[in-house]
């Protein structure tokens, strides 16, 4: 532990000397320097935090935040954004792992629970968050002149985004704790299914809000059908991609890391083309399909080949630097000015979402006839939010520039709280139900 502390101090001190005292060419901070700083410092900080029983990924997030533009200012947001491509690759890798963790044998055992949790938690969280925002709308200046029906419609945006989960955080905690069991399968499966469902719910809500704000149009069934079609195509492409990975492994005997990195590039480039198509044809800026493609590919390798267990084992060997980079950059991207501005209303949304998740999970688990240790603790795995939520917020801001920034300020504040608290809660839940196993060596 002492070595980790000394290492962290040495790294930060060295970079401060290089940047702030101009001992090096500080005007040419290349992305490699920033990435190296993030990896080394976040690794040390994550290891230190693990000694307290907290998840490593919380340490990675806090390290990125601490060294970023709002604390030590060792790098700027623009320099973090220059590493966005690596961030996307990390998301693709994590999605491969998430799909690989979904075994059909386990899914069949928890299918009833998945249906109850997805429908029950979605309903309670959506209604609960929408209602509290509607009741607090008088405290939101941008809604002062809105009619009641328009306030309700805008509140539904908050309710929709509150439903989103973060499979990336869930899979990172599962990998860190080597968790296995019914509780783990339910949390991961519901988180993945929720990200698919949220796209369709968002399409319906955003169409209704546009009808009330703009005063024209209506429920865009063409858009909804298109999204369903895109999701179906994503799963189909993921299946074909998984089969290709199996072929490369069996016939060409390539290494898993090589395959995953190459496929990550391909999926990302494809997603850009697909995003351009959605923007050009449907005037919509959402690029969520790459995660579904990668999840489906991992699922295919796990369930339609003999390489499933070996696939996960080999992926786990190279996962540590990827998780460090992804979550540290997530922390570095957190804008504390947003948190300062919208913390009160963000806290209200965070609190009611937390209560709604607990109530929805408790009721759904009882209806599904889960064991008490499951339905009393499964809500702890549904708290984290990240990529999907932020992507939807970007679309809200683009569609409604008059209200988008205000909505974004409040919800980003809530998402920051969820992203910090969520991993801690999930790791606690895994320990409470007794599904954690071998810990990664420091």
C-alpha positions as CSV (number, residue, x, y, z in Angstrom):
1,X,0.0,0.0,0.0
2,X,2.9,2.4,0.8
3,X,4.4,1.7,-2.6
4,X,1.1,2.7,-4.3
5,X,0.9,6.0,-2.3
6,X,4.5,6.8,-3.1
7,X,4.0,5.9,-6.8
8,X,0.9,8.1,-7.0
9,X,2.7,11.1,-5.4
10,X,5.7,10.6,-7.7
11,X,3.6,10.5,-10.9
12,X,1.5,13.6,-10.0
13,X,4.6,15.6,-8.8
14,X,6.5,14.7,-12.0
15,X,3.6,15.9,-14.2
16,X,3.1,19.1,-12.2
17,X,6.8,19.9,-12.7
18,X,6.7,19.2,-16.4
19,X,3.5,21.2,-17.1
20,X,3.3,24.0,-14.6
21,X,7.0,24.8,-14.2
22,X,7.8,24.4,-17.9
23,X,10.5,21.8,-17.4
24,X,9.4,20.2,-20.6
25,X,7.7,21.3,-23.7
26,X,4.3,21.8,-22.1
27,X,2.8,23.2,-25.3
28,X,3.1,19.8,-26.9
29,X,1.3,17.5,-24.5
30,X,0.5,14.6,-26.8
31,X,-2.4,12.2,-26.2
32,X,0.1,9.5,-25.3
33,X,1.4,11.5,-22.4
34,X,-2.2,12.2,-21.1
35,X,-3.1,8.5,-21.5
36,X,0.0,7.3,-19.7
37,X,-0.7,9.7,-16.8
38,X,-4.2,8.5,-16.6
39,X,-3.3,4.8,-16.6
40,X,-0.5,5.0,-14.1
41,X,-2.2,7.4,-11.6
42,X,-5.6,5.7,-11.8
43,X,-4.1,2.3,-11.3
44,X,-2.4,3.4,-8.1
45,X,-5.4,5.2,-6.8
46,X,-7.7,2.3,-7.7
47,X,-5.5,-0.1,-5.8
48,X,-5.4,2.1,-2.8
49,X,-9.2,2.4,-2.8
50,X,-9.6,-1.3,-3.1
51,X,-7.9,-1.7,0.3
52,X,-10.9,0.1,1.8
53,X,-13.3,-2.4,0.2
54,X,-14.6,0.0,-2.4
55,X,-14.6,-0.9,-6.1
56,X,-11.5,-0.1,-8.1
57,X,-13.5,1.6,-10.8
58,X,-14.6,4.3,-8.3
59,X,-10.9,4.9,-7.7
60,X,-10.3,5.2,-11.5
61,X,-13.1,7.7,-11.8
62,X,-12.0,9.8,-8.9
63,X,-8.3,9.8,-10.1
64,X,-9.4,11.1,-13.5
65,X,-11.6,13.7,-11.9
66,X,-8.9,14.8,-9.4
67,X,-6.2,15.2,-12.0
68,X,-8.5,16.9,-14.5
69,X,-9.3,20.6,-15.3
70,X,-11.4,21.1,-12.1
71,X,-8.8,20.1,-9.6
72,X,-5.1,19.8,-10.5
73,X,-5.6,20.9,-14.1
74,X,-3.0,18.5,-15.4
75,X,-4.9,18.2,-18.6
76,X,-7.8,20.0,-20.2
77,X,-11.2,18.7,-21.4
78,X,-10.0,19.2,-25.0
79,X,-7.1,16.9,-24.3
80,X,-9.4,14.3,-22.8
81,X,-11.7,14.6,-25.9
82,X,-8.6,13.9,-28.1
83,X,-8.7,10.4,-26.6
84,X,-12.3,9.8,-27.3
85,X,-11.5,7.1,-29.9
86,X,-9.8,5.0,-27.2
87,X,-12.9,5.5,-25.1
88,X,-15.1,4.1,-27.8
89,X,-12.8,1.1,-28.2
90,X,-13.0,0.5,-24.5
91,X,-16.8,0.6,-24.7
92,X,-16.7,-1.9,-27.6
93,X,-14.4,-4.2,-25.6
94,X,-16.7,-4.0,-22.5
95,X,-19.7,-4.8,-24.7
96,X,-17.9,-7.9,-26.0
97,X,-17.4,-9.0,-22.4
98,X,-21.0,-8.2,-21.4
99,X,-22.3,-10.4,-24.3
100,X,-19.9,-13.1,-23.4
101,X,-21.2,-13.2,-19.8
102,X,-24.7,-13.9,-21.0
103,X,-25.1,-17.7,-21.2
104,X,-28.3,-19.1,-22.6
105,X,-28.4,-21.8,-19.8
106,X,-28.4,-19.0,-17.2
107,X,-30.7,-16.8,-19.1
108,X,-33.4,-19.5,-19.3
109,X,-33.3,-19.8,-15.5
110,X,-33.8,-16.1,-15.0
111,X,-36.0,-15.2,-18.1
112,X,-39.1,-14.7,-16.0
113,X,-37.2,-12.5,-13.6
114,X,-35.8,-10.4,-16.5
115,X,-39.2,-9.8,-17.9
116,X,-40.6,-8.7,-14.5
117,X,-37.6,-6.5,-13.7
118,X,-37.5,-4.8,-17.0
119,X,-41.2,-4.0,-17.1
120,X,-41.6,-3.3,-13.4
121,X,-38.5,-1.2,-12.7
122,X,-39.0,0.7,-16.0
123,X,-42.6,1.6,-15.1
124,X,-42.0,2.6,-11.5
125,X,-38.8,4.6,-12.3
126,X,-40.4,6.4,-15.3
127,X,-43.6,7.3,-13.4
128,X,-41.7,8.2,-10.1
129,X,-39.1,10.5,-11.8
130,X,-41.7,12.1,-14.2
131,X,-44.0,12.8,-11.3
132,X,-41.3,14.4,-9.0
133,X,-40.0,16.6,-11.8
134,X,-43.5,17.7,-12.7
135,X,-44.1,18.6,-9.0
136,X,-40.8,20.5,-8.9
137,X,-41.3,22.2,-12.3
138,X,-42.2,25.4,-10.6
139,X,-38.7,25.6,-9.2
140,X,-37.2,25.2,-12.8
141,X,-37.1,28.7,-14.4
142,X,-37.1,27.3,-18.0
143,X,-40.6,25.8,-17.4
144,X,-42.2,28.8,-15.7
145,X,-44.2,29.7,-18.8
146,X,-45.2,26.2,-19.8
147,X,-48.7,24.8,-19.6
148,X,-49.4,21.8,-17.4
149,X,-49.5,19.4,-20.2
150,X,-46.2,20.7,-21.6
151,X,-44.6,20.5,-18.1
152,X,-45.7,16.9,-17.9
153,X,-44.2,16.2,-21.4
154,X,-40.9,17.7,-20.5
155,X,-40.9,15.8,-17.2
156,X,-41.3,12.6,-19.2
157,X,-37.9,13.3,-20.7
158,X,-36.4,13.1,-17.2
159,X,-38.3,9.9,-16.5
160,X,-37.1,8.3,-19.7
161,X,-33.4,9.0,-19.2
162,X,-33.7,7.9,-15.5
163,X,-34.6,4.4,-16.7
164,X,-31.2,4.0,-18.5
165,X,-28.5,1.8,-16.9
166,X,-24.8,1.2,-17.4
167,X,-23.8,-2.3,-18.4
168,X,-20.2,-1.1,-18.7
169,X,-20.0,-0.4,-15.0
170,X,-21.8,-3.7,-14.1
171,X,-19.4,-5.8,-16.2
172,X,-16.4,-4.1,-14.7
173,X,-17.5,-4.9,-11.2
174,X,-18.4,-8.4,-12.2
175,X,-14.9,-8.8,-13.7
176,X,-13.2,-7.3,-10.6
177,X,-15.0,-9.5,-8.1
178,X,-15.3,-12.7,-10.3
179,X,-18.9,-12.7,-9.4
180,X,-21.2,-15.6,-10.6
181,X,-24.7,-16.6,-9.7
182,X,-28.4,-15.9,-10.1
183,X,-28.1,-12.3,-8.7
184,X,-25.2,-11.5,-11.1
185,X,-27.1,-12.9,-14.1
186,X,-30.2,-10.9,-13.3
187,X,-28.4,-7.6,-12.9
188,X,-26.3,-8.0,-16.1
189,X,-29.2,-9.3,-18.2
190,X,-31.6,-6.6,-17.1
191,X,-29.0,-3.8,-17.6
192,X,-28.4,-5.0,-21.2
193,X,-32.1,-5.4,-22.0
194,X,-32.8,-2.0,-20.5
195,X,-30.4,-0.3,-22.9
196,X,-32.3,-1.8,-25.8
197,X,-35.7,-0.9,-24.4
198,X,-34.7,2.7,-23.5
199,X,-34.1,3.5,-27.2
200,X,-37.7,2.7,-28.1
201,X,-39.1,4.5,-25.1
202,X,-37.0,7.6,-25.9
203,X,-38.3,7.6,-29.5
204,X,-41.9,7.7,-28.2
205,X,-41.4,10.3,-25.6
206,X,-39.3,12.6,-27.7
207,X,-41.9,12.5,-30.5
208,X,-44.7,13.5,-28.0
209,X,-42.6,16.4,-26.6
210,X,-41.9,17.6,-30.1
211,X,-45.6,17.6,-30.8
212,X,-46.3,19.8,-27.7
213,X,-43.4,22.2,-28.1
214,X,-43.4,22.6,-31.9
215,X,-47.1,22.2,-32.2
216,X,-47.0,20.0,-35.2
217,X,-46.1,16.4,-36.1
218,X,-47.2,13.5,-34.0
219,X,-46.1,10.2,-32.7
220,X,-43.4,9.2,-35.2
221,X,-44.2,5.6,-35.9
222,X,-41.8,5.6,-38.8
223,X,-39.0,6.6,-36.5
224,X,-40.0,3.9,-33.9
225,X,-40.2,1.2,-36.6
226,X,-36.8,2.4,-38.0
227,X,-35.2,2.1,-34.5
228,X,-36.7,-1.4,-34.1
229,X,-35.3,-2.3,-37.5
230,X,-31.9,-0.9,-36.6
231,X,-31.8,-2.9,-33.3
232,X,-32.7,-6.1,-35.2
233,X,-30.0,-5.4,-37.8
234,X,-27.5,-4.8,-35.0
235,X,-28.2,-8.1,-33.4
236,X,-27.9,-9.9,-36.8
237,X,-24.6,-8.2,-37.5
238,X,-23.4,-9.1,-34.0
239,X,-24.2,-12.7,-34.7
240,X,-22.3,-12.7,-37.9
241,X,-19.4,-10.9,-36.3
242,X,-19.3,-13.5,-33.5
243,X,-19.2,-16.3,-36.1
244,X,-16.4,-14.5,-37.8
245,X,-14.4,-14.3,-34.6
246,X,-14.9,-18.0,-34.0
247,X,-13.7,-18.7,-37.5
248,X,-10.6,-16.6,-37.0
249,X,-9.9,-18.4,-33.7
250,X,-10.3,-21.9,-35.1
251,X,-8.9,-21.6,-38.6
252,X,-6.3,-18.9,-38.3
253,X,-5.5,-19.3,-34.6
254,X,-5.3,-15.6,-33.9
255,X,-5.1,-14.2,-30.4
256,X,-8.3,-12.9,-28.8
257,X,-6.9,-9.4,-28.1
258,X,-5.9,-9.0,-31.8
259,X,-9.4,-10.1,-32.9
260,X,-11.2,-7.8,-30.4
261,X,-9.1,-4.7,-31.2
262,X,-9.5,-5.3,-35.0
263,X,-13.2,-5.9,-34.6
264,X,-13.5,-2.8,-32.4
265,X,-12.1,-0.7,-35.2
266,X,-14.5,-2.2,-37.7
267,X,-17.6,-1.8,-35.5
268,X,-16.8,1.8,-34.7
269,X,-16.3,2.8,-38.3
270,X,-19.5,1.1,-39.2
271,X,-21.3,2.9,-36.4
272,X,-20.1,6.2,-37.8
273,X,-21.6,5.4,-41.2
274,X,-24.8,4.2,-39.5
275,X,-25.0,7.4,-37.5
276,X,-24.6,9.5,-40.6
277,X,-27.4,7.6,-42.2
278,X,-29.7,8.1,-39.2
279,X,-29.0,11.8,-39.2
280,X,-29.4,12.2,-42.9
281,X,-32.7,10.2,-43.2
282,X,-34.3,10.5,-39.8
283,X,-32.6,13.7,-38.5
284,X,-31.5,11.8,-35.4
285,X,-28.0,11.8,-33.8
286,X,-27.8,8.5,-31.9
287,X,-24.9,6.0,-32.2
288,X,-25.9,3.3,-29.8
289,X,-25.9,0.3,-32.1
290,X,-22.1,-0.5,-31.8
291,X,-22.7,-1.7,-28.2
292,X,-25.5,-4.0,-29.3
293,X,-23.4,-5.4,-32.1
294,X,-20.5,-6.1,-29.8
295,X,-22.8,-7.6,-27.1
296,X,-24.4,-9.9,-29.7
297,X,-20.9,-10.9,-31.0
298,X,-19.8,-11.8,-27.5
299,X,-23.1,-13.7,-26.9
300,X,-22.5,-15.6,-30.1
301,X,-19.0,-16.7,-29.2
302,X,-20.2,-17.7,-25.7
303,X,-23.2,-19.7,-26.8
304,X,-22.6,-20.9,-30.3
305,X,-19.0,-22.1,-30.1
306,X,-16.9,-24.1,-27.8
307,X,-14.7,-21.1,-27.0
308,X,-17.0,-19.3,-24.5
309,X,-15.2,-19.9,-21.3
310,X,-11.8,-19.5,-22.9
311,X,-13.0,-16.3,-24.5
312,X,-13.9,-14.7,-21.2
313,X,-10.7,-15.9,-19.6
314,X,-8.5,-14.4,-22.3
315,X,-10.5,-11.2,-22.3
316,X,-10.1,-10.8,-18.6
317,X,-6.3,-11.0,-18.9
318,X,-6.2,-7.8,-20.9
319,X,-9.2,-6.0,-19.3
320,X,-7.4,-4.1,-16.5
321,X,-5.8,-1.3,-18.6
322,X,-9.0,-1.0,-20.6
323,X,-11.1,-0.5,-17.5
324,X,-8.6,1.9,-16.1
325,X,-8.5,4.1,-19.3
326,X,-12.3,4.0,-19.7
327,X,-13.4,4.9,-16.2
328,X,-10.5,7.4,-15.5
329,X,-11.5,9.2,-18.7
330,X,-15.1,9.1,-17.6
331,X,-14.0,10.9,-14.4
332,X,-11.8,13.3,-16.3
333,X,-14.8,14.3,-18.4
334,X,-17.0,15.1,-15.4
335,X,-17.8,18.9,-15.4
336,X,-18.0,20.0,-11.9
337,X,-19.4,23.4,-12.9
338,X,-22.5,21.5,-14.0
339,X,-22.7,19.7,-10.7
340,X,-22.4,23.0,-8.8
341,X,-25.2,24.6,-11.0
342,X,-27.7,21.8,-10.9
343,X,-26.8,19.9,-7.7
344,X,-30.1,20.5,-5.9
345,X,-32.5,19.5,-8.6
346,X,-30.0,16.7,-9.6
347,X,-30.1,15.4,-6.1
348,X,-33.9,15.4,-6.1
349,X,-33.9,13.3,-9.4
350,X,-31.2,11.1,-8.0
351,X,-33.1,10.5,-4.8
352,X,-36.5,9.7,-6.3
353,X,-34.8,7.5,-8.9
354,X,-33.1,5.5,-6.1
355,X,-36.3,5.0,-4.2
356,X,-38.2,4.1,-7.4
357,X,-35.5,1.5,-8.4
358,X,-35.8,-0.1,-4.9
359,X,-39.6,-0.2,-5.0
360,X,-39.8,-1.4,-8.6
361,X,-37.2,-4.1,-7.9
362,X,-38.8,-5.2,-4.7
363,X,-42.2,-5.6,-6.3
364,X,-40.9,-7.2,-9.5
365,X,-38.8,-9.7,-7.6
366,X,-41.7,-10.8,-5.4
367,X,-43.9,-11.2,-8.5
368,X,-41.2,-13.2,-10.1
369,X,-41.0,-15.4,-6.9
370,X,-37.3,-14.7,-6.5
371,X,-35.6,-15.5,-3.2
372,X,-35.7,-12.7,-0.6
373,X,-31.9,-12.1,-0.8
374,X,-32.4,-11.4,-4.5
375,X,-35.4,-9.1,-4.6
376,X,-34.2,-7.2,-1.5
377,X,-30.8,-6.5,-3.0
378,X,-31.1,-6.5,-6.8
379,X,-31.8,-2.8,-6.9
380,X,-28.2,-2.1,-5.8
381,X,-27.1,-3.3,-9.2
382,X,-29.4,-0.9,-11.2
383,X,-28.1,2.5,-10.0
384,X,-25.1,3.3,-12.3
385,X,-25.6,5.4,-15.4
386,X,-23.2,6.5,-18.1
387,X,-22.9,6.4,-21.9
388,X,-26.5,5.8,-23.0
389,X,-27.9,8.4,-20.7
390,X,-25.4,11.0,-21.9
391,X,-26.0,10.1,-25.5
392,X,-29.8,10.6,-25.1
393,X,-29.1,14.0,-23.4
394,X,-27.1,15.1,-26.4
395,X,-30.1,14.3,-28.6
396,X,-32.4,16.3,-26.4
397,X,-30.1,19.3,-26.5
398,X,-29.9,19.1,-30.3
399,X,-33.7,18.7,-30.8
400,X,-34.7,21.3,-28.2
401,X,-32.0,24.0,-28.0
402,X,-34.3,26.2,-25.9
403,X,-34.7,23.8,-23.0
404,X,-32.0,21.2,-23.7
405,X,-29.1,22.8,-21.8
406,X,-31.3,23.3,-18.7
407,X,-32.5,19.6,-18.8
408,X,-28.9,18.5,-19.4
409,X,-27.5,20.5,-16.5
410,X,-29.9,18.8,-14.0
411,X,-29.6,15.3,-15.4
412,X,-25.8,15.4,-15.7
413,X,-25.7,16.3,-12.0
414,X,-27.8,13.3,-11.2
415,X,-25.8,11.0,-13.6
416,X,-22.6,12.0,-11.9
417,X,-24.1,11.0,-8.5
418,X,-25.3,7.7,-9.9
419,X,-21.9,6.9,-11.5
420,X,-20.1,7.4,-8.2
421,X,-22.6,5.7,-5.9
422,X,-23.7,2.9,-8.3
423,X,-20.5,0.8,-8.5
424,X,-20.1,0.9,-4.7
425,X,-23.7,-0.2,-4.2
426,X,-23.4,-3.1,-6.7
427,X,-20.2,-4.4,-5.2
428,X,-21.9,-4.3,-1.8
429,X,-24.9,-6.2,-3.2
430,X,-22.7,-8.9,-4.7
431,X,-21.0,-9.4,-1.3
432,X,-24.3,-9.4,0.5
433,X,-25.7,-12.2,-1.6
434,X,-22.5,-14.1,-1.5
435,X,-21.7,-14.2,-5.2
436,X,-18.2,-12.7,-5.2
437,X,-15.3,-15.1,-5.7
438,X,-11.6,-14.7,-6.5
439,X,-10.4,-11.2,-6.3
440,X,-7.9,-9.8,-8.8
441,X,-4.4,-9.7,-7.4
442,X,-3.1,-6.1,-6.9
